[in-house]
Amino acid sequence: MNQYSEAERLAAQLRALKERSGLSYDALAQRAGISRSSLHRYCAASSVPQDYGVLHRIATACGATSAELRELHRLWALADAERERRAPQEEPGEEAAPAAAVSAGADQEPATVSRTLPTQGPASAPGNQEPTPKRGQLPANRRAIALTAVAAVTVLGTVGWAMSLTSGPAEKAEKSDSRTLFSSVCSPVVSMGQHDECVREVQTLLDRHGADIDVDGDFGPQTLRRVTAFQVITGLPPNGVVTTATKTALYESKARMDTWSPEEARRRIREVFAEAPDDAVAIADCQSFLDPLHILPNTNGSRNWGLFQISDTRLRELGGTPRKALDPEWNIQAAERLWSRDRDFHDWPHCERALRTKASPSPSSAPPTASEKN
C-alpha cells in the first residue's frame, strides 16, 4: 500500500477521470502536453506535481466538470502539503551516525569504556593495590565517582528547575496556540472548494490585511485570487493554497493588501492612455473589473496579473514580476507600452472584439437612406 495516503487519493481521482475519458496514456499525455511517464507516475501515486496547472490540463483533457476541477485542486493541495511535510524526514544522512555505530561493531565498545572508567595501574604493582572494601562498601575510587555523579545531578537538577521557572510560561503559551488555523479544528491545508469556519478565518485575516473580500466561509474564486495575491505580496509561492507558511504569514506578517479603488484605477488609466482613454478603461474593466489584485489562472498553468491581466509571457518580455504586475501604476504603464507598439489593443483580443462590436453602428443608428429621408 502506498505510504502517501493523500497522493493515492489524488491518483485515484486522476485514474477515474482517465478511465471515463476513454483515452490511452499516450493520447492523454499528448493532449495535456506532458510525457507519458509523468502521467503514469501521477496516476500511480509515485509522484505529485509541484504545479497544479499540470493536473488542470490533464483533467480538462478528460472533460472534467467545474466541481471535479475544484475537488482535484483540493486533493492536490493536500498531497502537495503531505509531500512537503515528509520531505525533511526522507533526506539522506539523518541516520548516518547510528549506521556507523552499527557497522563499527564490538570494536567501538572498549574505546567507550576506556573513556568512562579511570585508568588503573598494573595489577602486579603492590603500591597500586586498593584495600579490599568491606562487604557492601564501594572501593575508594568508585565512591569518588559516585559522589561526583550525585553532585552533578544535583547541580543540573537545580539549573533545570531554575530554567523551568523562566521558560515554562512561554512553552505553555506555545503549546496552547489559540489561533484557529493551527487548531485541531482546521486541516493542515485550507483550499479551493471548502466551506467552513477555517475558510472564514482565512477571509477574516485577509480582510485585516486590507483585502477587499467577502467573509462568507466559502473558498471560491474570489478567495483563491486574494490568497494568491497575499502570497505574492509576502514572497510566498503563489499557489492559492493555505498551508503552514501562509497561515503563519496571515497571523504574523505586516504586509498590506490595500490598493486602488475602481474609480482611482479608471482615472489613472485615462491619464496614461490620453489618446484612447475610453477604450483603455473598457479593456481593463473587461479584463479585471478594474481590480488591481485580480489574478486569473489559465488552463496551461500560466496566469494573468493585475488590472490589464498581463500574462506570464508578457511579464518576462517587460522585465516584470507578479509582484510588480499587482502594482496598479506599473501595470497601467506596462499595458500602455504594449498598446503603443501598434497603437491598438491586439494583446487583449477577447475584449478588443467587444470594443469593435460596440463601435460598429447598429441598424437603428445608421445614417438614413434617401428613401428614409423622404
C-alpha positions in Angstrom: 0.0 0.0 0.0 1.3 3.4 -0.9 2.5 5.3 2.2 1.3 8.7 0.8 -2.4 8.4 1.5 -3.2 11.9 0.1 -1.2 11.2 -3.1 -3.1 7.9 -3.5 -6.5 9.8 -3.3 -5.2 12.3 -5.9 -4.1 9.4 -8.1 -7.4 7.6 -7.7 -9.2 10.8 -8.9 -6.9 11.1 -11.9 -7.4 7.4 -12.8 -11.2 7.8 -12.6 -11.1 10.8 -15.0 -8.8 9.0 -17.4 -10.9 5.8 -17.4 -14.1 7.9 -18.1 -12.5 9.7 -20.9 -11.5 6.5 -22.7 -8.1 8.0 -23.6 -4.9 6.0 -23.5 -1.9 7.2 -21.6 -0.2 8.2 -24.8 -3.2 10.2 -26.1 -4.0 11.9 -22.8 -0.3 12.8 -22.2 -0.2 14.3 -25.7 -3.3 16.4 -25.1 -2.1 17.6 -21.7 1.4 18.4 -23.0 3.3 16.2 -20.7 5.3 12.9 -21.1 3.6 9.5 -20.9 5.9 8.5 -18.0 5.0 11.6 -16.0 1.3 10.9 -16.5 1.8 7.3 -15.4 3.6 8.4 -12.2 0.8 10.8 -11.3 -1.8 8.1 -11.8 0.3 5.6 -9.8 0.7 8.0 -6.9 4.5 7.7 -7.2 4.8 11.4 -7.9 2.9 14.6 -7.1 3.4 17.6 -9.5 4.6 20.8 -7.9 2.3 22.9 -10.1 -1.4 22.3 -10.1 -1.6 23.6 -13.7 -0.3 20.2 -14.9 -3.3 18.4 -13.3 -5.7 21.1 -14.5 -4.6 20.3 -18.1 -5.0 16.6 -17.6 -8.4 17.0 -16.1 -9.6 19.4 -18.8 -8.4 17.0 -21.5 -10.6 14.3 -19.7 -13.6 16.7 -19.8 -13.8 17.3 -16.0 -16.6 19.5 -14.7 -16.0 22.6 -12.6 -16.9 20.7 -9.5 -14.4 18.0 -10.4 -11.7 20.6 -11.0 -12.3 22.1 -7.6 -12.1 18.7 -6.0 -8.9 17.9 -7.9 -7.4 21.2 -6.7 -8.3 20.3 -3.1 -6.8 16.8 -3.4 -3.6 18.2 -5.0 -3.2 20.8 -2.2 -3.4 18.0 0.5 -1.0 15.8 -1.4 1.4 18.6 -2.0 1.4 19.6 1.7 1.9 16.0 2.7 4.9 15.8 0.3 6.4 18.9 1.9 5.9 17.5 5.4 7.6 14.2 4.6 10.5 15.6 2.6 12.7 16.5 5.6 12.2 13.1 7.1 13.4 11.4 3.9 16.6 13.3 3.4 19.7 11.0 3.4 22.2 11.3 6.1 19.9 11.6 9.1 20.8 8.1 10.3 24.5 8.2 9.3 25.7 8.2 12.9 23.6 5.1 14.1 24.6 3.3 10.9 28.3 4.0 11.5 28.0 2.8 15.1 26.4 -0.5 14.0 29.0 -1.1 11.3 31.8 -0.5 13.8 30.5 -3.4 15.9 32.2 -4.5 19.0 35.4 -2.7 18.2 33.8 0.5 19.5 32.8 -0.7 22.9 36.3 -0.9 24.6 37.1 2.6 23.5 34.0 3.9 25.1 34.6 2.1 28.3 38.2 3.3 28.5 37.0 6.9 28.3 34.5 6.4 31.0 36.4 4.4 33.7 39.5 5.8 35.4 42.9 4.5 34.3 44.3 1.8 36.6 47.9 0.9 37.1 49.4 -2.6 36.5 47.8 -5.2 38.7 51.2 -6.5 39.8 52.4 -3.2 41.4 51.9 -3.5 45.2 51.5 0.2 45.7 48.6 0.4 43.3 46.5 -2.2 45.1 43.3 -0.9 46.7 42.5 -2.2 50.1 39.8 -4.8 50.0 36.5 -3.0 50.7 34.1 -4.2 53.4 31.0 -6.0 52.3 28.5 -3.6 50.8 31.1 -0.8 50.6 32.4 0.6 47.2 36.2 0.9 46.6 37.5 4.4 47.2 37.9 5.4 43.6 34.3 4.2 42.8 33.0 6.0 45.8 34.6 9.2 44.5 33.0 8.7 41.1 29.6 8.1 42.6 29.8 11.2 44.8 30.8 13.2 41.8 27.9 11.9 39.8 25.4 12.7 42.6 26.8 16.2 42.8 26.5 16.7 39.1 22.9 15.5 39.0 22.1 17.8 41.9 23.6 20.9 40.1 21.9 20.0 36.8 18.6 19.5 38.5 18.8 22.9 40.2 19.7 24.6 36.9 16.9 22.8 35.2 14.4 23.8 37.9 15.5 27.5 37.6 15.2 27.4 33.8 11.8 25.9 34.0 10.6 28.9 36.1 11.5 31.3 33.2 10.8 29.2 30.2 7.7 27.4 31.4 5.1 30.1 30.6 6.5 30.6 27.1 6.4 26.9 26.4 2.9 26.6 27.7 1.8 29.6 25.6 3.3 27.9 22.5 1.6 24.6 23.2 -1.8 26.3 23.8 -1.8 28.1 20.4 -5.3 29.7 20.2 -5.0 30.6 16.6 -7.9 28.9 14.7 -6.0 27.9 11.6 -3.4 26.0 13.8 -6.0 24.3 16.0 -7.3 20.8 15.6 -10.5 22.2 14.1 -8.7 23.0 10.8 -7.0 20.6 8.5 -3.3 21.2 7.5 -4.5 22.6 4.2 -7.3 25.1 3.5 -8.0 25.2 -0.2 -10.5 25.7 -3.0 -13.9 24.1 -2.6 -14.0 24.2 1.3 -16.9 25.9 3.1 -16.3 26.1 6.9 -15.1 28.2 9.8 -11.5 27.7 8.7 -12.2 29.4 5.4 -14.0 32.2 7.3 -10.8 32.7 9.4 -8.7 32.9 6.3 -11.0 35.5 4.8 -11.1 37.5 8.1 -7.3 37.6 8.3 -7.1 38.7 4.6 -9.6 41.4 5.4 -7.5 42.6 8.3 -4.6 42.9 5.8 -6.7 45.2 3.7 -8.1 42.8 1.1 -11.4 43.5 -0.4 -13.1 40.2 0.2 -16.4 38.7 1.3 -16.2 36.9 4.6 -18.7 34.1 4.0 -16.7 30.9 4.7 -16.8 29.9 1.1 -13.4 29.2 -0.6 -14.4 30.2 -4.1 -12.6 32.0 -7.0 -12.6 35.3 -5.1 -10.8 33.8 -2.1 -8.4 31.9 -4.4 -7.4 35.2 -6.0 -7.0 37.0 -2.7 -4.9 34.2 -1.2 -2.7 34.1 -4.3 -2.2 37.9 -4.2 -1.4 37.8 -0.5 1.2 35.1 -1.2 2.8 37.2 -4.0 2.9 40.3 -1.7 4.5 38.3 1.2 7.0 36.5 -1.0 5.5 33.0 -0.7 4.9 30.6 -3.6 1.7 31.8 -5.2 -0.2 28.5 -5.3 -3.5 29.7 -3.8 -3.3 27.0 -1.1 -3.3 27.9 2.6 -0.6 25.7 4.2 1.5 26.3 7.3 3.7 29.0 5.7 0.6 31.0 4.5 -1.2 30.5 7.8 1.8 31.9 9.7 2.1 34.9 7.4 -1.6 35.6 7.8 -1.2 35.9 11.5 2.3 37.4 11.7 3.0 39.4 8.5 2.6 43.2 8.5 2.0 43.2 4.7 -0.9 45.2 3.4 -3.2 44.5 0.5 -4.7 48.0 0.3 -4.9 49.1 -3.3 -6.6 51.5 -5.7 -10.4 51.6 -5.9 -12.0 51.1 -9.3 -12.5 54.9 -9.5 -8.8 55.6 -8.9 -7.8 53.0 -11.4 -10.2 54.4 -14.0 -8.9 57.9 -13.5 -5.2 56.9 -13.8 -5.9 54.8 -16.9 -7.5 57.7 -18.7 -4.5 59.9 -17.8 -1.9 57.4 -19.2 -3.9 56.4 -22.3 -4.6 60.0 -23.2 -5.1 59.1 -26.9 -7.6 56.3 -26.2 -8.9 56.8 -22.7 -12.4 55.2 -23.2 -11.1 52.1 -24.9 -8.4 51.6 -22.4 -10.8 51.8 -19.5 -13.2 49.4 -21.3 -10.3 46.9 -21.8 -9.3 47.0 -18.1 -12.9 46.7 -17.0 -13.3 43.7 -19.3 -10.1 42.1 -18.1 -10.2 42.6 -14.3 -13.3 44.6 -13.4 -10.8 47.3 -12.5 -9.4 45.2 -9.6 -5.6 45.7 -9.3 -5.3 42.4 -7.4 -7.2 40.3 -10.0 -5.4 37.1 -10.8 -6.7 34.6 -13.4 -5.2 31.1 -14.0 -5.1 29.7 -17.5 -5.7 26.1 -18.5 -2.0 25.7 -19.4 -0.8 26.5 -15.9 0.2 30.1 -16.6 -1.6 33.2 -15.0 -2.6 36.7 -15.9 -2.0 39.5 -13.4 -3.5 42.8 -12.4 -5.6 45.5 -14.0 -4.8 44.6 -17.6 -4.3 40.9 -16.9 -0.7 40.8 -18.2 0.4 37.3 -18.9 3.4 35.5 -17.6 4.9 35.6 -21.1 4.4 39.4 -21.4 5.8 39.8 -17.9 9.1 38.2 -18.9 9.2 40.4 -22.0 8.7 43.5 -20.0 11.1 42.6 -17.2 8.3 42.4 -14.7 7.3 40.0 -11.9 3.9 39.1 -10.4 4.6 41.5 -7.5 5.2 44.3 -10.0 2.1 43.3 -12.0 -0.1 43.8 -8.9 1.1 47.4 -8.6 -1.6 49.3 -10.5 0.8 52.0 -11.7 3.3 49.5 -13.1 0.5 47.5 -14.7 -1.0 50.5 -16.4 2.3 51.7 -17.7 3.2 48.2 -18.9 -0.2 48.0 -20.7 0.5 51.3 -22.4 3.8 50.1 -23.6 2.1 47.1 -25.2 -0.6 49.3 -26.8 1.9 51.8 -28.2 3.7 49.1 -30.3 1.0 49.1 -32.9 -1.4 51.6 -31.2 -4.1 49.0 -30.8 -5.3 46.5 -28.2 -4.5 43.3 -30.0 -2.9 41.9 -26.8 -6.4 41.7 -25.4 -8.2 40.0 -28.4 -11.4 39.0 -26.5 -12.0 42.5 -25.1 -10.9 44.1 -28.4 -13.6 42.2 -30.3 -16.1 43.5 -27.7 -14.9 47.1 -28.4 -15.2 46.6 -32.2 -18.7 45.2 -31.8 -19.6 48.1 -29.6 -18.1 50.6 -32.0 -20.0 49.1 -35.0 -23.1 51.1 -35.8 -26.4 49.4 -35.2 -29.2 49.4 -37.8 -31.1 51.9 -35.8 -28.2 54.3 -35.5 -27.0 54.0 -39.2 -27.4 57.1 -41.3 -30.8 57.2 -43.0 -31.0 56.3 -46.7 -32.5 58.5 -49.3 -35.8 56.7 -49.1 -35.9 57.1 -45.4 -35.3 60.8 -45.7 -38.3 61.1 -47.9 
